[in-house]
Amino acid sequence: MMLGTMDAADGAKPLKLPLPEPPSGMALSPDGRSLLVGVGAALRSYALADGRTGPLYPFPGPIGALAGQPGVPWVLVAQGSSVVA
């Protein structure tokens, strides 16, 4: 599966990010420079500037949803019926 991102500026080329399976959620990182993607039981990080893979954060079970907001130093990760981080 591929996930595409693109800068809205004129002439920008889409950035394609390979994913091992469909994402369960996506959010911008607190600094707005990375895309955080829930895939299975892992939270993956991709730099929006060039698609580089950042840290991989493992969780004990499948990630159901993500929520984040630029400027807020927290990203919420939902698993089952609980928010865990």
Secondary structure in CASP SS format (residue, H / E / C, confidence):
PFRMAT SS
TARGET T0000
AUTHOR 0000-0000-0000
METHOD secondary structure of the structure
MODEL  1
M C 1.00
M E 1.00
L E 1.00
G E 1.00
T E 1.00
M C 1.00
D C 1.00
A C 1.00
A C 1.00
D C 1.00
G C 1.00
A C 1.00
K C 1.00
P C 1.00
L E 1.00
K E 1.00
L E 1.00
P E 1.00
L C 1.00
P C 1.00
E C 1.00
P C 1.00
P C 1.00
S C 1.00
G E 1.00
M E 1.00
A E 1.00
L E 1.00
S C 1.00
P C 1.00
D C 1.00
G C 1.00
R C 1.00
S E 1.00
L E 1.00
L E 1.00
V E 1.00
G E 1.00
V E 1.00
G C 1.00
A C 1.00
A E 1.00
L E 1.00
R E 1.00
S E 1.00
Y E 1.00
A E 1.00
L C 1.00
A C 1.00
D C 1.00
G C 1.00
R C 1.00
T E 1.00
G E 1.00
P E 1.00
L E 1.00
Y E 1.00
P E 1.00
F C 1.00
P C 1.00
G C 1.00
P C 1.00
I C 1.00
G C 1.00
A E 1.00
L E 1.00
A E 1.00
G E 1.00
Q C 1.00
P C 1.00
G C 1.00
V C 1.00
P C 1.00
W C 1.00
V E 1.00
L E 1.00
V E 1.00
A E 1.00
Q E 1.00
G C 1.00
S C 1.00
S E 1.00
V E 1.00
V C 1.00
A C 1.00
END
